[in-house]
Amino acid sequence: QVQLVESGGGLVQAGGSLRLSCAASGLPVGHYNMGWFRQNPGKEREFVAAIEWSDSSTYYADSVSGRFTISRDNAKNSVYLQMSSLEPADTAVYYCAAQIPAVGRRDFSSHSTYSYWGQGTQVTVSS
C-alpha cells in the first residue's frame, strides 16, 4: 500500500523559511518523478516543483523559482521542499505526489498525471 505523508507545515512570517518533508512507503521515491503541489479553497491545484527520477533534474513554477528547492533522499525514502523568502501568496495546503515515469515524459506540472498523493500540510504565511 502506497502512502505519502507530508509534514513541516505551519505558520510563518513573510520572509521566513519552512522545510516540508514527504515520507513515502510502498514506493521508492528514487524510481518515481516526485512533485509538490499546492491548493487554496476554491482554486485549482497548482504545480510548485518536481524532481525527475532518472537524473534528479528539478523543475519549478515561475512563482517559486529561486526561492524554493526540491530535493530527495533515497536512503530515507523522502522528498523535501525547502521554502525561503516566503510570501503571503505562498499560503496554501501543500501536497506531495508521485508520478510514474515514462520515456520522454515532460508533463511534471500536470496534477492529473500523478498517481499517488499525500494528505497535505497547511502552510500559512502572515504579512
C-alpha positions in Angstrom: 0.0 0.0 0.0 1.4 3.4 -1.0 1.5 6.1 1.5 2.9 9.7 1.2 2.9 11.6 4.4 3.7 15.3 4.4 4.9 17.2 7.5 6.6 20.5 8.3 3.9 23.0 7.6 2.9 25.7 9.9 2.6 29.5 10.4 5.5 31.7 9.4 6.0 35.4 8.9 6.7 36.8 5.5 10.4 36.5 4.6 10.7 33.4 6.7 11.5 29.8 5.8 10.0 26.3 6.1 11.1 22.9 5.1 8.4 20.4 4.1 9.0 16.7 4.2 7.3 13.9 2.4 7.9 10.4 3.8 7.0 7.6 1.4 6.2 4.0 2.0 5.1 1.4 -0.6 7.1 3.0 -3.4 10.7 4.0 -3.8 10.9 7.8 -4.4 14.1 7.2 -6.4 12.0 5.3 -9.0 9.3 7.9 -9.5 9.1 11.5 -10.5 8.1 13.3 -7.3 6.3 16.6 -7.2 4.9 19.2 -4.8 1.6 21.0 -5.5 -0.4 23.5 -3.5 -4.0 24.4 -3.3 -6.3 27.0 -1.8 -10.0 26.6 -1.2 -12.0 27.0 -4.5 -8.9 27.1 -6.6 -7.2 24.5 -8.8 -4.3 22.5 -7.6 -1.1 24.4 -8.6 2.3 22.9 -9.6 5.1 24.0 -7.3 8.2 21.8 -8.0 9.2 18.4 -9.3 12.3 16.2 -9.3 12.9 13.7 -12.0 13.6 10.1 -11.1 16.4 9.4 -13.6 18.9 12.3 -13.1 17.3 14.3 -10.3 16.6 17.2 -12.7 14.4 19.8 -11.0 11.6 21.9 -12.3 9.8 24.9 -10.6 6.8 27.1 -11.1 7.9 30.6 -12.1 6.3 31.9 -8.9 8.7 30.0 -6.6 11.8 29.7 -8.8 14.8 31.0 -6.9 13.0 30.7 -3.5 12.1 27.0 -3.2 14.3 23.9 -3.6 13.1 20.4 -4.1 15.3 17.5 -3.1 15.2 13.8 -2.5 16.9 11.4 -0.1 16.6 7.8 -1.4 18.1 6.3 1.7 15.3 7.9 3.8 12.8 7.4 1.0 11.7 11.0 1.4 11.3 14.2 -0.6 11.7 17.7 0.7 10.7 21.2 -0.2 12.9 23.9 1.2 10.9 27.2 1.1 12.6 30.5 1.7 11.6 34.2 1.4 8.0 33.1 1.9 5.2 35.5 0.9 1.6 35.6 1.9 0.8 34.4 -1.6 2.5 31.1 -0.7 -0.2 30.3 1.8 -1.9 27.0 0.8 -2.2 23.3 1.6 0.9 21.7 0.1 0.7 18.2 -1.3 3.4 15.7 -2.2 2.7 13.4 -5.2 4.3 10.6 -7.2 4.3 10.3 -11.0 5.0 7.0 -12.8 8.0 7.8 -15.0 7.9 7.1 -18.8 10.4 7.7 -21.6 10.2 11.2 -22.8 7.8 12.3 -20.1 7.8 16.0 -19.5 4.3 16.7 -18.0 5.6 17.2 -14.5 3.4 20.2 -13.9 0.1 18.5 -14.7 -1.5 17.3 -11.5 -3.8 14.9 -13.3 -0.7 12.8 -14.3 0.3 12.0 -10.8 -0.9 8.6 -9.4 -0.3 8.9 -5.7 -0.9 11.8 -3.3 -0.4 12.7 0.3 -3.0 14.2 2.6 -1.4 17.7 2.6 0.1 20.0 5.1 -1.0 23.6 5.7 1.4 26.5 5.2 0.3 29.9 6.3 2.4 33.0 5.7 1.5 36.1 7.6 2.2 39.6 6.4 
